[in-house]
Amino acid sequence: MTTPKTSFSVRPACSGDAKRLSVLALQVWLHTYAWSGISEVIADYVLAELTPATFQHLLADADQHVIVAEEKENLLGFAVINRSSTYDNNGDDKGVHAIELATLYVQAHFIGQGVGRTLIEAAQHWARQQHDSRLWLKVNAQNHRAKAFYAHLGYLKTGSVDFMLGGQAHANDVMLACG
């Protein structure tokens, strides 16, 4: 395990985290996906989907489990596990029991400091303990840094799926945790 350069703790999220989750999600999403600036489509998406109310709803949803990393009450990153979204690779890998790591976001200032690794390890532990399951995820096919990170942690590409935004398809790789 990478030794963190910062001192942070990891815990389950609570309803009081919704506003900070929203702001962090906005920041990470825009930094990751708004390569060409802020289009009308991107503005509409983030203002509709990454709101404090959306995160309040997410935190109240029994099918979602959210883990946060924080230092001195400052949010550094978070992971969302969607236990209702099970792995299905078009009939391949039959018998694989996996639930979705729907989101893993780390503020850019803390990338490379162990925050992402710690969050994903906590998510994997939770999935094993609560559901005897491994994790699967979707990652933008152009996000080479994230794909390399997941591969380093033992995730293998098993397929692809499109994320639709403004009527345009954006390729995402489907990755499954080994064993």
CYANA upper distance limits for C-alpha pairs under 8 A (distance plus 0.5 A):
  1 MET  CA    117 ARG  CA      8.35
  2 THR  CA    113 GLN  CA      8.12
  2 THR  CA    114 GLY  CA      6.22
  2 THR  CA    117 ARG  CA      8.27
  3 THR  CA    113 GLN  CA      7.87
  3 THR  CA    114 GLY  CA      6.94
  4 PRO  CA    113 GLN  CA      5.27
  4 PRO  CA    114 GLY  CA      5.21
  4 PRO  CA    115 VAL  CA      7.71
  5 LYS  CA    113 GLN  CA      5.74
  5 LYS  CA    114 GLY  CA      7.94
  6 THR  CA    113 GLN  CA      7.13
  7 SER  CA     71 GLU  CA      6.91
  8 PHE  CA     69 ALA  CA      6.91
  8 PHE  CA     70 GLU  CA      5.84
  8 PHE  CA     71 GLU  CA      4.94
  8 PHE  CA     72 LYS  CA      8.13
  8 PHE  CA    115 VAL  CA      8.48
  9 SER  CA     69 ALA  CA      6.06
  9 SER  CA     70 GLU  CA      6.05
  9 SER  CA     71 GLU  CA      6.89
 10 VAL  CA     67 ILE  CA      7.30
 10 VAL  CA     68 VAL  CA      6.05
 10 VAL  CA     69 ALA  CA      4.94
 10 VAL  CA     70 GLU  CA      7.03
 10 VAL  CA    118 THR  CA      8.38
 10 VAL  CA    119 LEU  CA      7.71
 10 VAL  CA    122 ALA  CA      8.48
 11 ARG  CA     67 ILE  CA      6.11
 11 ARG  CA     68 VAL  CA      6.08
 11 ARG  CA     69 ALA  CA      7.23
 12 PRO  CA     65 HIS  CA      8.03
 12 PRO  CA     66 VAL  CA      6.36
 12 PRO  CA     67 ILE  CA      4.88
 12 PRO  CA     68 VAL  CA      6.62
 13 ALA  CA     17 ASP  CA      6.84
 13 ALA  CA     59 LEU  CA      7.91
 13 ALA  CA     65 HIS  CA      8.49
 13 ALA  CA     66 VAL  CA      5.88
 13 ALA  CA     67 ILE  CA      5.77
 13 ALA  CA     68 VAL  CA      6.19
 14 CYS  CA     18 ALA  CA      8.15
 14 CYS  CA     59 LEU  CA      7.28
 15 SER  CA     56 GLN  CA      6.54
 15 SER  CA     59 LEU  CA      6.64
 15 SER  CA     60 ALA  CA      8.08
 17 ASP  CA     21 LEU  CA      6.50
 18 ALA  CA     22 SER  CA      6.61
 18 ALA  CA     52 PRO  CA      5.68
 18 ALA  CA     53 ALA  CA      7.92
 18 ALA  CA     55 PHE  CA      5.57
 18 ALA  CA     56 GLN  CA      5.94
 18 ALA  CA     59 LEU  CA      8.17
 19 LYS  CA     23 VAL  CA      6.89
 19 LYS  CA     51 THR  CA      8.18
 19 LYS  CA     52 PRO  CA      5.28
 19 LYS  CA     55 PHE  CA      8.09
 20 ARG  CA     24 LEU  CA      6.58
 20 ARG  CA     52 PRO  CA      8.41
 20 ARG  CA     75 LEU  CA      7.32
 21 LEU  CA     25 ALA  CA      6.44
 21 LEU  CA     52 PRO  CA      7.90
 21 LEU  CA     55 PHE  CA      7.40
 21 LEU  CA     75 LEU  CA      8.20
 21 LEU  CA     78 PHE  CA      8.13
 22 SER  CA     26 LEU  CA      6.67
 22 SER  CA     50 LEU  CA      5.90
 22 SER  CA     51 THR  CA      5.84
 22 SER  CA     52 PRO  CA      5.71
 22 SER  CA     55 PHE  CA      7.00
 23 VAL  CA     27 GLN  CA      6.73
 23 VAL  CA     50 LEU  CA      8.30
 23 VAL  CA     51 THR  CA      8.42
 24 LEU  CA     28 VAL  CA      6.59
 24 LEU  CA     75 LEU  CA      8.17
 24 LEU  CA     76 LEU  CA      8.49
 24 LEU  CA     77 GLY  CA      7.91
 24 LEU  CA    105 TYR  CA      8.40
 24 LEU  CA    107 GLN  CA      7.35
 25 ALA  CA     29 TRP  CA      6.25
 25 ALA  CA     50 LEU  CA      6.97
 25 ALA  CA    105 TYR  CA      7.46
 26 LEU  CA     30 LEU  CA      6.51
 26 LEU  CA     46 VAL  CA      7.03
 26 LEU  CA     50 LEU  CA      6.72
 27 GLN  CA     31 HIS  CA      6.59
 27 GLN  CA    107 GLN  CA      8.00
 28 VAL  CA     32 THR  CA      6.44
 28 VAL  CA    105 TYR  CA      6.97
 28 VAL  CA    106 VAL  CA      7.51
 28 VAL  CA    107 GLN  CA      6.60
 28 VAL  CA    108 ALA  CA      7.71
 29 TRP  CA     33 TYR  CA      6.37
 29 TRP  CA     34 ALA  CA      8.13
 30 LEU  CA     34 ALA  CA      5.49
 31 HIS  CA     35 TRP  CA      7.98
 32 THR  CA    143 ASN  CA      8.27
 34 ALA  CA     38 ILE  CA      6.52
 34 ALA  CA     42 ILE  CA      7.83
 38 ILE  CA     42 ILE  CA      6.48
 38 ILE  CA     43 ALA  CA      6.81
 39 SER  CA     43 ALA  CA      6.65
 40 GLU  CA     44 ASP  CA      6.55
 41 VAL  CA     45 TYR  CA      6.64
 41 VAL  CA    165 LEU  CA      7.85
 41 VAL  CA    166 GLY  CA      6.23
 42 ILE  CA     46 VAL  CA      6.71
 43 ALA  CA     47 LEU  CA      6.53
 44 ASP  CA     48 ALA  CA      6.57
 45 TYR  CA     49 GLU  CA      6.32
 45 TYR  CA     50 LEU  CA      8.40
 45 TYR  CA    165 LEU  CA      8.35
 46 VAL  CA     50 LEU  CA      5.71
 46 VAL  CA     51 THR  CA      8.19
 47 LEU  CA     51 THR  CA      6.97
 49 GLU  CA     54 THR  CA      7.03
 50 LEU  CA     54 THR  CA      6.80
 50 LEU  CA     55 PHE  CA      7.80
 51 THR  CA     55 PHE  CA      6.98
 52 PRO  CA     56 GLN  CA      6.61
 53 ALA  CA     57 HIS  CA      6.71
 54 THR  CA     58 LEU  CA      6.68
 55 PHE  CA     59 LEU  CA      6.50
 56 GLN  CA     60 ALA  CA      6.76
 57 HIS  CA     61 ASP  CA      6.73
 58 LEU  CA     64 GLN  CA      7.04
 59 LEU  CA     64 GLN  CA      7.40
 59 LEU  CA     65 HIS  CA      7.88
 59 LEU  CA     66 VAL  CA      7.52
 63 ASP  CA     82 ASN  CA      6.42
 63 ASP  CA     83 ARG  CA      5.85
 63 ASP  CA     84 SER  CA      6.19
 64 GLN  CA     80 VAL  CA      7.20
 64 GLN  CA     81 ILE  CA      6.16
 64 GLN  CA     82 ASN  CA      5.23
 64 GLN  CA     83 ARG  CA      6.69
 64 GLN  CA     84 SER  CA      8.33
 65 HIS  CA     80 VAL  CA      6.22
 65 HIS  CA     81 ILE  CA      5.58
 65 HIS  CA     82 ASN  CA      7.11
 65 HIS  CA     83 ARG  CA      8.19
 66 VAL  CA     78 PHE  CA      7.47
 66 VAL  CA     79 ALA  CA      6.15
 66 VAL  CA     80 VAL  CA      4.99
 66 VAL  CA     81 ILE  CA      6.84
 67 ILE  CA     78 PHE  CA      6.02
 67 ILE  CA     79 ALA  CA      5.72
 67 ILE  CA     80 VAL  CA      7.05
 67 ILE  CA    119 LEU  CA      7.59
 67 ILE  CA    122 ALA  CA      8.34
 67 ILE  CA    123 ALA  CA      7.90
 68 VAL  CA     75 LEU  CA      7.56
 68 VAL  CA     76 LEU  CA      8.16
 68 VAL  CA     77 GLY  CA      6.42
 68 VAL  CA     78 PHE  CA      4.79
 68 VAL  CA     79 ALA  CA      7.03
 68 VAL  CA    119 LEU  CA      7.91
 69 ALA  CA     75 LEU  CA      6.57
 69 ALA  CA     76 LEU  CA      6.01
 69 ALA  CA     77 GLY  CA      5.74
 69 ALA  CA     78 PHE  CA      6.49
 69 ALA  CA    115 VAL  CA      7.37
 69 ALA  CA    119 LEU  CA      7.50
 70 GLU  CA     74 ASN  CA      5.68
 70 GLU  CA     75 LEU  CA      4.89
 70 GLU  CA     76 LEU  CA      5.71
 70 GLU  CA     77 GLY  CA      7.63
 71 GLU  CA     75 LEU  CA      7.17
 71 GLU  CA     76 LEU  CA      7.60
 76 LEU  CA    106 VAL  CA      6.46
 76 LEU  CA    107 GLN  CA      6.12
 76 LEU  CA    110 PHE  CA      7.29
 76 LEU  CA    115 VAL  CA      7.93
 77 GLY  CA    104 LEU  CA      7.99
 77 GLY  CA    105 TYR  CA      5.82
 77 GLY  CA    106 VAL  CA      4.53
 77 GLY  CA    107 GLN  CA      6.40
 77 GLY  CA    115 VAL  CA      7.43
 77 GLY  CA    116 GLY  CA      7.81
 77 GLY  CA    119 LEU  CA      8.39
 78 PHE  CA    103 THR  CA      8.11
 78 PHE  CA    104 LEU  CA      6.36
 78 PHE  CA    105 TYR  CA      5.96
 78 PHE  CA    106 VAL  CA      7.05
 78 PHE  CA    119 LEU  CA      7.34
 79 ALA  CA    101 LEU  CA      7.73
 79 ALA  CA    102 ALA  CA      8.05
 79 ALA  CA    103 THR  CA      5.79
 79 ALA  CA    104 LEU  CA      4.90
 79 ALA  CA    105 TYR  CA      6.97
 79 ALA  CA    119 LEU  CA      6.80
 79 ALA  CA    120 ILE  CA      7.68
 79 ALA  CA    123 ALA  CA      7.63
 80 VAL  CA    101 LEU  CA      6.47
 80 VAL  CA    102 ALA  CA      5.91
 80 VAL  CA    103 THR  CA      5.44
 80 VAL  CA    104 LEU  CA      7.14
 81 ILE  CA     99 ILE  CA      7.82
 81 ILE  CA    100 GLU  CA      6.21
 81 ILE  CA    101 LEU  CA      5.06
 81 ILE  CA    102 ALA  CA      6.03
 81 ILE  CA    103 THR  CA      7.67
 81 ILE  CA    123 ALA  CA      7.55
 82 ASN  CA     99 ILE  CA      7.02
 82 ASN  CA    100 GLU  CA      5.72
 82 ASN  CA    101 LEU  CA      6.85
 82 ASN  CA    102 ALA  CA      6.47
 83 ARG  CA     99 ILE  CA      5.78
 83 ARG  CA    100 GLU  CA      6.92
 84 SER  CA     99 ILE  CA      7.65
 84 SER  CA    100 GLU  CA      8.48
 85 SER  CA     99 ILE  CA      6.25
 85 SER  CA    100 GLU  CA      6.11
 86 THR  CA     97 HIS  CA      7.79
 86 THR  CA     98 ALA  CA      6.19
 86 THR  CA     99 ILE  CA      5.05
 86 THR  CA    100 GLU  CA      6.73
 87 TYR  CA     96 VAL  CA      7.83
 87 TYR  CA     97 HIS  CA      7.23
 87 TYR  CA     98 ALA  CA      5.74
 87 TYR  CA     99 ILE  CA      6.53
 87 TYR  CA    100 GLU  CA      7.57
 87 TYR  CA    136 TRP  CA      7.08
 88 ASP  CA     92 ASP  CA      8.11
 89 ASN  CA     93 ASP  CA      7.26
 89 ASN  CA    158 THR  CA      7.67
 89 ASN  CA    159 GLY  CA      7.37
 97 HIS  CA    132 ASP  CA      8.47
 97 HIS  CA    133 SER  CA      6.00
 97 HIS  CA    134 ARG  CA      7.10
 98 ALA  CA    133 SER  CA      5.49
 98 ALA  CA    134 ARG  CA      5.08
 98 ALA  CA    135 LEU  CA      5.45
 98 ALA  CA    136 TRP  CA      6.54
 98 ALA  CA    176 LEU  CA      8.43
 99 ILE  CA    127 ALA  CA      7.93
 99 ILE  CA    133 SER  CA      7.08
 99 ILE  CA    134 ARG  CA      6.95
 99 ILE  CA    135 LEU  CA      5.58
 99 ILE  CA    136 TRP  CA      6.56
100 GLU  CA    135 LEU  CA      6.01
100 GLU  CA    136 TRP  CA      5.42
100 GLU  CA    137 LEU  CA      6.01
101 LEU  CA    123 ALA  CA      8.16
101 LEU  CA    135 LEU  CA      6.43
101 LEU  CA    136 TRP  CA      6.40
101 LEU  CA    137 LEU  CA      5.63
102 ALA  CA    137 LEU  CA      6.71
102 ALA  CA    138 LYS  CA      7.86
104 LEU  CA    116 GLY  CA      7.71
104 LEU  CA    119 LEU  CA      8.20
104 LEU  CA    120 ILE  CA      8.00
105 TYR  CA    116 GLY  CA      8.00
106 VAL  CA    110 PHE  CA      7.11
106 VAL  CA    111 ILE  CA      6.95
106 VAL  CA    115 VAL  CA      7.45
106 VAL  CA    116 GLY  CA      6.70
107 GLN  CA    111 ILE  CA      7.29
110 PHE  CA    114 GLY  CA      8.41
110 PHE  CA    115 VAL  CA      7.25
111 ILE  CA    115 VAL  CA      7.45
111 ILE  CA    116 GLY  CA      7.63
112 GLY  CA    116 GLY  CA      8.40
114 GLY  CA    118 THR  CA      6.41
115 VAL  CA    119 LEU  CA      6.62
116 GLY  CA    120 ILE  CA      6.62
117 ARG  CA    121 GLU  CA      6.54
118 THR  CA    122 ALA  CA      6.59
119 LEU  CA    123 ALA  CA      6.63
120 ILE  CA    124 GLN  CA      6.52
121 GLU  CA    125 HIS  CA      6.55
122 ALA  CA    126 TRP  CA      6.61
123 ALA  CA    127 ALA  CA      6.64
124 GLN  CA    128 ARG  CA      6.71
124 GLN  CA    134 ARG  CA      6.93
124 GLN  CA    135 LEU  CA      6.97
125 HIS  CA    129 GLN  CA      6.54
126 TRP  CA    130 GLN  CA      6.27
126 TRP  CA    131 HIS  CA      8.35
127 ALA  CA    131 HIS  CA      5.85
127 ALA  CA    132 ASP  CA      6.82
127 ALA  CA    133 SER  CA      5.80
127 ALA  CA    134 ARG  CA      6.63
127 ALA  CA    135 LEU  CA      7.59
128 ARG  CA    132 ASP  CA      4.70
128 ARG  CA    133 SER  CA      5.34
128 ARG  CA    134 ARG  CA      6.74
129 GLN  CA    133 SER  CA      8.46
134 ARG  CA    176 LEU  CA      8.43
134 ARG  CA    177 ALA  CA      6.73
134 ARG  CA    178 CYS  CA      8.40
134 ARG  CA    179 GLY  CA      7.75
135 LEU  CA    176 LEU  CA      6.77
135 LEU  CA    177 ALA  CA      6.11
136 TRP  CA    174 VAL  CA      7.67
136 TRP  CA    175 MET  CA      6.08
136 TRP  CA    176 LEU  CA      4.80
136 TRP  CA    177 ALA  CA      6.52
137 LEU  CA    174 VAL  CA      6.25
137 LEU  CA    175 MET  CA      5.86
137 LEU  CA    176 LEU  CA      7.07
138 LYS  CA    160 SER  CA      8.47
138 LYS  CA    161 VAL  CA      8.34
138 LYS  CA    172 ASN  CA      6.32
138 LYS  CA    173 ASP  CA      6.02
138 LYS  CA    174 VAL  CA      5.12
138 LYS  CA    175 MET  CA      6.79
139 VAL  CA    143 ASN  CA      7.54
139 VAL  CA    146 ALA  CA      7.80
139 VAL  CA    147 LYS  CA      7.40
139 VAL  CA    172 ASN  CA      5.63
139 VAL  CA    173 ASP  CA      5.81
139 VAL  CA    174 VAL  CA      7.17
139 VAL  CA    175 MET  CA      8.21
140 ASN  CA    170 HIS  CA      7.87
140 ASN  CA    171 ALA  CA      6.66
140 ASN  CA    172 ASN  CA      4.73
140 ASN  CA    173 ASP  CA      6.73
141 ALA  CA    147 LYS  CA      8.26
141 ALA  CA    171 ALA  CA      6.05
141 ALA  CA    172 ASN  CA      5.24
141 ALA  CA    173 ASP  CA      5.89
142 GLN  CA    171 ALA  CA      8.46
143 ASN  CA    147 LYS  CA      6.81
144 HIS  CA    148 ALA  CA      6.54
145 ARG  CA    149 PHE  CA      6.71
146 ALA  CA    150 TYR  CA      6.71
147 LYS  CA    151 ALA  CA      6.58
148 ALA  CA    152 HIS  CA      6.51
149 PHE  CA    153 LEU  CA      6.96
150 TYR  CA    154 GLY  CA      6.98
150 TYR  CA    155 TYR  CA      5.80
150 TYR  CA    156 LEU  CA      8.43
151 ALA  CA    155 TYR  CA      5.21
151 ALA  CA    156 LEU  CA      6.62
154 GLY  CA    177 ALA  CA      6.42
154 GLY  CA    178 CYS  CA      6.24
155 TYR  CA    175 MET  CA      6.18
155 TYR  CA    176 LEU  CA      5.65
155 TYR  CA    177 ALA  CA      4.77
155 TYR  CA    178 CYS  CA      6.36
156 LEU  CA    175 MET  CA      5.59
156 LEU  CA    176 LEU  CA      5.88
156 LEU  CA    177 ALA  CA      7.00
156 LEU  CA    178 CYS  CA      7.49
157 LYS  CA    173 ASP  CA      6.91
157 LYS  CA    174 VAL  CA      6.15
157 LYS  CA    175 MET  CA      4.76
157 LYS  CA    176 LEU  CA      7.03
158 THR  CA    173 ASP  CA      8.15
158 THR  CA    174 VAL  CA      6.18
158 THR  CA    175 MET  CA      6.08
158 THR  CA    176 LEU  CA      7.17
159 GLY  CA    173 ASP  CA      6.49
159 GLY  CA    174 VAL  CA      5.50
159 GLY  CA    175 MET  CA      7.70
160 SER  CA    171 ALA  CA      7.33
160 SER  CA    172 ASN  CA      6.01
160 SER  CA    173 ASP  CA      4.86
160 SER  CA    174 VAL  CA      5.57
161 VAL  CA    171 ALA  CA      6.55
161 VAL  CA    172 ASN  CA      5.77
161 VAL  CA    173 ASP  CA      6.94
161 VAL  CA    174 VAL  CA      7.38
162 ASP  CA    169 ALA  CA      5.98
162 ASP  CA    170 HIS  CA      5.77
162 ASP  CA    171 ALA  CA      5.12
162 ASP  CA    172 ASN  CA      6.11
163 PHE  CA    169 ALA  CA      6.15
163 PHE  CA    170 HIS  CA      5.55
163 PHE  CA    171 ALA  CA      6.88
163 PHE  CA    172 ASN  CA      7.19
164 MET  CA    168 GLN  CA      6.00
164 MET  CA    169 ALA  CA      5.16
164 MET  CA    170 HIS  CA      6.70
165 LEU  CA    169 ALA  CA      7.07
165 LEU  CA    170 HIS  CA      7.94
